[in-house]
Amino acid sequence: MSELSIFLEYSLLGLLSGGVMALLALSFVLVYKGTGVINLAVGEIMMLGAYLYYAAVVSFGVNPWLAFAGSLAVIAVLAIVIERLVLRPLSGQSAVSVLMATIGLASIIHGGVEAVWGGDTYTPPGLLPRTPLMMGDILIPGAVLGNFLIAFVLILAFVAFFRYSRTGITLRATASDPVTAATLGINIHHAQRLTWALSGLVGTVAGVLIASSVGLSPLLSGTALAVLAAIVLGGLDSVLGAIVASLLVGLIEALAAGYLGGKTRDLVPYVVVLAVLVVRPYGIFGSRTIERL
Amino acid sequence: MRTGVFHENYRSAERLWDSPTARAWMAAFTVALFALPFWGSDYVLAIACIVGIHLVATMGLNLTTGNAGLISLSHAAFLGVGCYTVSWLARQGVPFFIALPAAGGLAAILGLIVGLPSLRVKGLYLAIATLAAHFILTFIFREWDSVTGGVPGTSIPRASLFGFQLVGDRHNFYLIFACVFLLGLAARNLARTHHGRAFVAVRDRDISAEILGVNLLRTKLMAFAIGAFYAGVAGGLLGYFYGNITPEYFVLTLAVFYLAAIIVGGLGTVLGSVLGAVFMTLVPEVLRLVAHASSQWFPGIAGLLLPMGQVVFGLLIIGFLILEPHGLAAIWSRARRYFHLWPFRT
């Protein structure tokens, strides 16, 4: 295999895994744009979704697609409950205390998952066929390609939803200016609840996809923290930025892992985060904020 | 009957403990505490040592996050930096009274570097930056075998003073609590200097603080460095206490533990750090006792201890944030006021 095709294979794998990462990034960005909260529990919510899917399929023998739908529904309800019980009472508090509350939330879900399912690694059944795709010398595993396609379609659907549907427009209005949105008759509590539910849904899809290709263990939640690199690079409040940056971070990660060894996978995203924050704190596409007294 | 504390000059108003009663209680408490090795059981002593170490680290985080309002998720990693520094220095034959400040110093320098983004970004972005720093530092703990011993860990020679080895909890107790008292007094005193007031000003509104003449750059970096210094010393004490250490100890859960401690205890006061550290150290112990007592009915419960601890930490963080944002320190002062003013109501 030539140098070039090795490089191409690494790059393609990176871009494809970046597509799934973009789903997770979307889950962060939705909540941040909609409610101004950085949800550090995204990784745990996604992990819980994946575990629910696994439990339904393997422990209860439900059809995979049905189990998938079921776990989506449960996570959506859970996200709404979290919004009501944790985030609503804290609205108006400083960003730092809300952030700490999401850390607490992450701790609760993580502990709960470990108490129920333990620390072992499971392999949930995939939703998609696993036939690999050969392109000349380059081999792309079927699961990676399928995950990318699902992520791609879902992200397109989301972008269309936000741009064209009435509900999507109310969500955007609430995100950009809650007070004006409320004055214009938009129920902002309802909009924020919906935002959390959508974020939970996207996270769960990402969780199931990632778990079915790399295995399911409590370590899965760490994956979401690596996505922080992507959303910081893209700018916290930009959907487009999150998608582009996810692809970019996926690419960098795969190239680093390919050429410098697999261990660097744990390190590279965080180095990217620090570098971006020092050089360009609002990311590539993020909106610069000007503070006033 | 005492109804309040009345000051007649600035000197008395600025005192650390402002009434004779408070001073008497504090003295009695100190004496009782330092006599603990003579009357406490081994178990009590071991717990006291762990409380002391957590207390040092909690006071540090409380200065950075509680006083200066800069959230730090890399506190566990700073603890690790201190611990590995002490372990390396102790193997070179450096005595503890040099190794501990050196551990704090190195952690403080790293704190300065991690704190650098705090100049350009704050709040949420800062949390992400410190999170990234945590993962980079713990990566180094796992991979830099020659200093940290890698994943299997490394051992730390005992501290010794004038050829007298500090072996066992009874001796380490004095080392730990000497540090606790020194650093506690330092934190208390810092809060009444202009640096301490600058921290609070930056926390409450940093742009206003800058207009009032507070140097934002210096204040924020100082808050990070001092918090990291405390963590480094705590890490060094941890090393001397356990004798060997693995990177497993410095996980993100530990950083969350300290965050929980300052939230539960009360942000921005030394009293809050003390109450929070004691409370949060005792929570896993109580859980363990409960698990031990109920193990005959639920045989598998011992394996659930760690995850249940996480659930309880999370519940405590959220519960205190929503129901009592000022923490146990506020409950404490309410109770104190009640007894002061009894039989009158507040």
Interface residues (C-beta under 8 A of the other chain):
Chain A: I38 L40 V86 P89 L90 Q93 S94 A95 V96 S97 L99 M100 A101 I103 G104 L105 A106 S107 I108 I109 H110 G111 G112 V113 E114 A115 G118 L225 L228 A229 V232 L236 K263 D266 L267 P269 Y270 V271 V273 L274 L277 V278 P281 E291 L293
Chain B: T65 G69 I71 L73 L116 P117 R120 V121 G123 L124 Y125 A127 I128 A129 L131 A132 A133 F135 I136 F139 E143 R205 I207 S208 I211 T253 V256 L259 A260 I263 G303 L304 L306 P307 M308 G309 Q310 V311 V312 F313 G314 L315 L316 I317 I318 L321 I322 P325
